[in-house]
Amino acid sequence: MLLVSFFAIALVAVGMSIFVYTKVDQGEIFLVDKKEVTQPKVLDRFQLEKTVSFFESRNEDFISLKRQPLQTLDPFIPTVKPKK
């Protein structure tokens, strides 16, 4: 039963692959209209500085948390000394 169902699913997968391949080859699916004119976005310097400062503060928080010892509630977990 398992072998028959595997071959049935494999046959369906091969059939769908052939179907999609022929449709893409003929250009009937996955068409994109190229009528839209794209303009490059202007870089917002204030937003960039805000984002960079956010990640710098997150990095500082992460470094300070790495240096603190772990506070565990389970007495069977050994304590880890902070890195220097």
Buried (B, 14 or more C-beta within 10 A) or exposed (E): EEEEEEEEEEEEEEEEEEEEEEEEEEEEEEEEEEEEEEEEEEEEEEEEEEEEEEEEEEEEEEEEEEEEEEEEEEEEEEEEEEEE
